[in-house]
Amino acid sequence: KKNRMGSSGVQMVCVALGVMGLIGAIVCCALPLWKVSAFIGNNILTAQDYQDGLWMQCVKQSTGQQQCKVYDSLLELSSDLQAARAMTIISCMLCGLSLLVLFCGADFTTCVQNEDAKPKLSLVAGVGLLLAGLLAIIPVSWSANITVRDFNNPLLPNSQKREMGACIYIGWAAGVLLILAGGLLCCFSRPKSGSSGGTAKYYSNSASAPNKNYV
């Protein structure tokens, strides 16, 4: 009972981490704050502030007005942006599916009555959360690398240079939370040793049986 209570506590923590990671991934996917205008030199006050996201580009005027324009065609986007769209959406879907599987296989729910199947479901959910975390970290890291590279490019005019937006940091945080939840589930969702012990005992008895006949 103590072991079951401990594993259910870990699963509750993993559910909380997974939900926070899913919210972060959805925010990262929705908000146009992947790249923002860079303030270079002495000119701090600019008339326009550019904000780039996965789906649209927004321009915020100094008066406070904001206009957003959705990207016209998927084919016109850069390869990193297309990959970021796909990986972020898959990460959100995989995270949501893994949380559903975790709810079904958790010790604090009665969705699945079979006790032997519960650790397997938790392990599947853990692997899914690990993959979702990786799929959240890869696109934001890729975008951050390109942003830093373009910022340090002397051939690029200052008006076209961007800085990393809030979504980059939200994506990193969400990915770390999901990987942490998946790692905890994979560590604590091992099948019970009773079944494996029984098979080992059976094999040892059958192996020693022929030796008794020869004596």
N, C-alpha and C positions, 0 to 999 in steps of 0.2 A: 504494500500500500504506500509506503514511503517513497519507493522508486516511482510509482505511478503519480503521486502528488508532485514529486520533483519534476518529472517530465511534463506534466500538465502546466506547471508554473513556467517552465522554459518555453513551452508552446504558446502560452499567453503573451510572453515577452516578444516572441517571434512574430505573432500576429500584430502586436502593436508596432513593431519595427517595420513589418511589411506594409501595414496601412500607411504609415508616415512616408515610407519610400514610394508607395504608389501615388500618394498625393503630390509628392515632390516631382515625380516623373510626369504626371499630368500637367502640373503647373509649368514645368520645363517645356513640355510639348506645345502648350497653348500660348504662352506669353511671348511677345516679340522682343525679348531682351537678351538675345544671344550675343549680339554685337551692338555697341552704342558708340556715339560720337566721341572722338578723342580730343581733349583740350590740350593743344600743343602750343608752347610758346607763352607769351605774355597775355594774349587775347583770351581771357577766361569767358567773357560774355559773348555768346554767339547768337545769331538770329535764329538758327535752326539746329535742332538736336535730332539726329537720326537714330532709329532703333530698328535693328534687323532681327527677324525671327525665322522660324521654319516655314511659316505660311504667308507672312506679310511683312511689309516694311512700313514703318510709321515715321512721320516727321512732326516733331513738336515745336511749335513756334515760341518765340520769347513772350508772346502775349498769353500763352497758356493753351491755345488751341492746338488740337492734335488731329492729324489726318493719317489714315492708314490705307494702304493699297495692297490688295492680295496679288501675289505673283501670277503673271499672266499664264505661263505655260510651264509644265514640269520639265520639259526638254531644255528650256533656257537656263535652268538652275545648274549650279556647279555640282560636281560629283559628290563633294563632301556634304552638301545640303540635302541632296537626294538620299544619300546613305543615312544621314542623321534623321530624316523623316521616317524612313523605314525602320531603323533600329529603335527609335524612341517609341513608335507605335507598337512594335512587337514587344518591347520591354513592358509597356503598360498592360497589354493583353496577357502576356505571360505571367506578370505579377498578379493580376486579378484572378487568373485561372489557378495559380499556385495557392493563393489564399483560400479559394473555394475548396481545393483538395485538402488543404491543411485543416479547415473547419470540419470537413467530413471525417478525417482521420485523427483528429485531436482526442486526447483522453478526457477533456472536459465537455465533449459533446457525445450524443448517442445516435448520431447519423449512421454509423457503422457499428453493428453489434459484434462482428468478428474481431476478437482481440489480436489475432495473429496478423490481420490485414492492416491494422492501425499504424504500426511502425513503418510498414512499406509505403503507405500513403503519405506519412509525414516525411519520409525520405524523398519521395518523388516531389513533394512540395518544396523541400529544401533545395534540391537540384534546380528546380524551376526558378526559385528566388535567386539563386546564385547566377544563373544565366541572365535573368532579368536585370540584376545589378551590373553585370558586365556590359549588357546592351545599353544601359543607361550611361555608363562611364565612358565608353568608347567614343560616341559621337561628340560629347562635350569636350573631351580631351583633344579630339581631332580638330574641332572648331577653335579651341583655345590655341592650339599650335599654329594654325593658319593665321589667326588674328595677331599673335605675337610676331610671326614671321613677316607679315605685311607691315606691321607697325615699325619694325626695324629695317624695312626696305627703304634705302635712301632715294630710289628712283620713283617711289610712289608719292604723289602730292599729299600734303597734310590733310586736305579736305576729304580724301578718300580713306584715310587711316581710321581704324576703329579700335575700341578697347573691349575687353571681355565684359559682358553684361551679367546681370544677376542670375540668369538662367544657367550659366556655366557653373556657378557655385552651387546652385540648387541641384543641378544634375549630379555633381560630384557627391553631395551630401546624400541624395536619394540612392545613388549607386552603392555607397558605403553601407547605408542602413540595410539595403536589400541583401548585400553580400554577407553582412553580419548575421542577419536573420537566417539566411540559407545555410551558413556555416554552422550555426548553433543547432539547427534542425538536423543536419547531416551527422553531427557529433552525438546527439542525444536520441536519435531515432534508429538505434540498432535493434534488430530482432532479438527476442528473448533467448538466452543461452540454454534454456531447458530442452528445447527441441534438438539443438545441435549436440548437446551432451548425450541425449538418448541415442542418437545415431552412432556416436563414437563408441558408446558402451556396447551397442549391438555388434559393431564391427570387431571390437576387441574380443568379445566372447566367441564369435564365430571363427576368429583367427586362431584362438587357443584351443578350439575343439579338436582339430586334427592332431595336434601334438599329444593330447591325452590318449588317443587311439594307438599311437605308435609305442607309447611307454609300456 
